[in-house]
Amino acid sequence: MELGVASLALLCILFLIIALIYSSVGFGGGSSYLALLALMSVSFYAMRSLALVCNIVVVGGSVYWFLKNRHFKLSEFLPFVVTSVPMAFLGASYKLTEQVFFLVLGIVLVLVALILFWQTTHLEVLEREPIKTYPNWINYFLGGSIGLLSGLVGIGGGIFLAPVLYYLKWGPPTKIAALASFFILVNSISALSGLIYSDDFKISFGAAIFLGLSVFIGGQLGVRYSFKNLSSKTIRRLTALLVLIVGVRVLLINALAL
């Protein structure tokens, strides 16, 4: 992965902003990192590796904050990660062709954009509904299926898990955010291990250091001060629009070569 000084500097700024916004609501930002790296024409092996590393840096701080503030319920989170961890490893270690990878990535980015749009119009209504209880097999199924998808494309999966749990009224928003952070952390570590195992871990350590430092700063700001103005409907919609545009571009140009 070779990035010019100007491109790397721009990515550092954008990655910091993404980490700040996403960490304030319990996410790592992996889907948006992938979107930006796709625009920079970074190789698909390096994209997955770098996005996962940045995810780990961001949500590591989030998990620590949730633990410190007693929002962490490990016994209730385990059913999700017991199945997601091996499936994320399996997905990451599976050798996709470049065309298939960009096809899956484009579809995932479009889905992420639609999910972000959905969140802005439904969460306020869902928060007024009572908490519900579900059998554990649902948690195992959700963890495994989302874990596999997250491993394939190089994201933590929280961007998919959290909206589903909000819709199901699985728990209060803070609890869901804590689970999403933990889910992203363990899946990102597992997927990174899968890339290393399959010899697909490709990364420029110089770029990784600068981008990792950028997302660390952004993640710490987001999780500690929870910028409510930055996680407003307007910002979510603008983020969704960006991801949607890039997702369509990846599908048309990178995957279908149109």
C-alpha positions in Angstrom: 0.0 0.0 0.0 1.6 3.2 -1.2 0.1 6.6 -0.3 1.5 10.0 -1.1 2.0 12.5 1.7 -1.0 14.6 0.7 -3.3 11.5 0.4 -2.1 10.2 3.8 -2.6 13.6 5.5 -6.1 13.8 4.1 -6.9 10.3 5.3 -5.6 11.0 8.8 -7.9 14.0 9.1 -10.9 12.1 7.7 -10.2 9.0 9.8 -10.0 11.1 13.0 -13.4 12.7 12.2 -14.9 9.3 11.4 -13.5 7.7 14.7 -14.9 10.7 16.7 -18.4 10.4 15.3 -18.6 6.6 15.4 -17.1 6.1 18.8 -19.6 8.5 20.3 -22.3 5.9 19.5 -20.3 2.7 20.2 -19.1 1.9 16.7 -15.5 1.6 15.2 -16.1 3.2 11.8 -14.8 0.2 9.7 -17.3 0.6 6.9 -16.4 4.3 6.4 -12.6 3.5 6.6 -13.2 1.0 3.8 -15.2 3.6 1.8 -12.4 6.1 2.0 -9.6 3.6 1.2 -11.6 2.4 -1.8 -11.7 6.0 -3.1 -7.9 6.1 -2.7 -7.6 2.9 -4.8 -5.8 1.1 -2.0 -5.5 -2.7 -2.6 -8.3 -4.8 -1.2 -5.9 -6.8 1.0 -4.5 -3.6 2.6 -8.0 -2.2 2.9 -9.3 -5.0 5.1 -6.1 -5.1 7.2 -6.0 -1.4 7.8 -9.7 -1.0 8.6 -9.5 -3.9 11.1 -6.5 -2.3 12.9 -8.3 1.0 13.1 -11.4 -0.7 14.4 -9.4 -2.3 17.2 -7.8 1.0 18.2 -11.1 2.9 18.4 -13.4 0.3 20.1 -10.7 -0.7 22.5 -11.1 2.7 24.2 -14.9 2.4 24.0 -14.9 -1.0 25.7 -12.7 0.3 28.4 -15.1 3.2 29.0 -18.1 1.0 29.1 -16.4 -1.3 31.6 -15.3 1.6 33.8 -18.8 2.9 33.9 -20.4 -0.5 34.6 -22.4 -0.7 31.3 -20.7 -4.1 30.5 -22.7 -7.3 30.8 -20.3 -10.1 29.7 -22.7 -12.9 30.5 -25.3 -11.4 28.2 -22.8 -10.6 25.5 -21.2 -14.0 25.3 -23.9 -15.7 23.1 -23.2 -13.2 20.4 -19.4 -13.5 20.4 -19.2 -17.3 20.9 -20.5 -17.7 17.4 -19.2 -14.5 15.8 -15.5 -15.0 16.7 -14.9 -18.3 14.8 -17.1 -17.1 11.9 -15.2 -13.8 11.6 -12.0 -15.8 11.5 -13.4 -18.1 8.8 -14.7 -15.2 6.7 -11.3 -13.3 6.9 -9.3 -16.4 6.1 -11.4 -17.2 3.0 -9.6 -16.0 -0.1 -11.9 -13.8 -2.1 -11.0 -12.7 -5.6 -10.7 -8.9 -6.0 -13.9 -8.7 -8.0 -15.9 -10.7 -5.5 -14.5 -8.7 -2.6 -15.5 -5.4 -4.2 -18.9 -6.8 -5.1 -19.5 -7.8 -1.4 -18.0 -4.6 -0.1 -20.2 -2.4 -2.4 -23.3 -4.3 -1.3 -22.2 -4.0 2.4 -21.6 -0.2 2.0 -25.0 0.3 0.4 -26.6 -1.7 3.2 -24.7 0.4 5.8 -26.0 3.6 4.2 -29.6 2.3 4.3 -29.2 1.3 7.9 -27.9 4.7 8.9 -30.8 6.4 7.1 -33.2 4.0 8.9 -31.6 4.8 12.3 -32.4 8.5 11.9 -36.1 7.9 11.4 -36.9 5.0 13.7 -34.8 5.1 16.8 -36.8 7.7 18.6 -40.0 5.6 18.1 -38.3 2.4 19.1 -36.8 3.8 22.3 -40.3 4.4 23.6 -41.2 0.7 23.3 -40.6 -1.7 26.3 -37.6 -4.0 26.4 -38.2 -7.5 25.2 -36.7 -10.9 26.0 -35.6 -13.4 23.3 -34.3 -17.0 23.3 -30.5 -17.4 23.2 -30.5 -19.1 19.8 -31.4 -15.8 18.2 -28.3 -14.2 19.8 -26.1 -17.1 18.6 -27.6 -16.9 15.1 -27.2 -13.1 14.8 -23.6 -13.3 16.1 -22.5 -16.0 13.7 -24.1 -14.6 10.6 -22.9 -11.0 11.2 -19.5 -12.3 12.2 -19.0 -14.1 8.9 -20.0 -11.0 6.9 -17.7 -8.8 9.0 -14.7 -11.1 8.5 -15.3 -11.3 4.7 -15.1 -7.5 4.2 -13.0 -6.3 7.1 -15.5 -4.6 9.4 -16.4 -5.3 13.0 -20.1 -5.9 12.4 -21.5 -3.5 15.0 -23.0 -1.3 12.3 -25.3 -4.3 11.5 -25.8 -5.7 14.9 -26.9 -2.6 16.7 -29.8 -1.6 14.4 -31.1 -5.1 14.6 -31.0 -5.1 18.4 -32.6 -1.6 18.5 -35.4 -2.9 16.3 -35.9 -6.0 18.5 -35.8 -3.9 21.7 -33.1 -6.2 23.1 -32.0 -3.6 25.6 -31.5 0.1 26.4 -29.4 2.2 24.0 -26.3 2.3 26.3 -26.3 -1.5 26.7 -26.6 -2.0 23.0 -23.8 0.4 22.4 -21.6 -1.5 24.9 -22.4 -4.8 23.2 -21.7 -3.3 19.8 -18.3 -2.1 20.9 -17.3 -5.4 22.4 -18.7 -7.3 19.3 -16.6 -5.1 17.0 -13.5 -5.5 19.1 -13.5 -9.3 19.3 -14.6 -9.7 15.7 -11.9 -7.4 14.4 -9.2 -9.2 16.4 -10.5 -12.5 15.1 -10.7 -11.3 11.5 -7.2 -9.9 11.7 -6.0 -13.3 12.9 -7.7 -14.9 10.0 -5.9 -12.6 7.6 -2.6 -13.3 9.2 -3.4 -17.1 9.1 -4.2 -17.0 5.4 -1.2 -14.7 4.6 -3.5 -12.0 3.5 -2.4 -9.4 6.1 -0.9 -6.6 3.9 -0.2 -3.3 5.5 2.2 -0.3 5.3 3.3 0.1 8.9 4.2 3.7 8.3 0.6 4.5 7.1 -0.8 2.3 9.8 1.0 4.2 12.6 -0.3 7.6 11.4 -3.8 6.5 10.7 -3.9 4.5 14.0 -2.8 7.5 15.9 -5.5 9.6 14.2 -8.3 7.2 15.0 -7.0 6.8 18.6 -7.3 10.6 19.1 -10.7 10.7 17.5 -12.0 7.6 19.3 -10.9 8.9 22.7 -12.6 12.3 22.1 -15.8 10.6 20.9 -16.1 8.1 23.7 -15.1 10.4 26.5 -17.1 13.5 25.6 -19.8 11.9 23.5 -20.4 14.8 21.0 -24.1 14.7 20.7 -24.1 17.4 18.1 -21.9 15.2 15.9 -24.1 12.1 16.2 -27.2 14.1 15.3 -29.6 13.2 12.5 -27.9 15.6 10.0 -24.5 14.1 10.5 -25.8 10.5 10.3 -27.6 11.3 7.1 -24.5 13.0 5.5 -22.4 10.0 6.5 -25.0 7.7 5.0 -25.0 9.7 1.8 -21.2 9.5 1.5 -21.2 5.8 2.2 -24.0 5.2 -0.3 -22.2 7.2 -3.0 -19.0 5.3 -2.4 -20.8 1.9 -2.2 -22.4 2.5 -5.6 -19.1 3.6 -7.0 -17.4 0.5 -5.7 -20.1 -1.7 -7.3 -20.0 0.0 -10.6 -16.3 0.7 -11.1 -14.4 -1.7 -8.9 -16.7 -4.8 -9.0 -18.4 -4.5 -12.4 -15.8 -2.4 -14.2 -18.5 -0.2 -15.9 
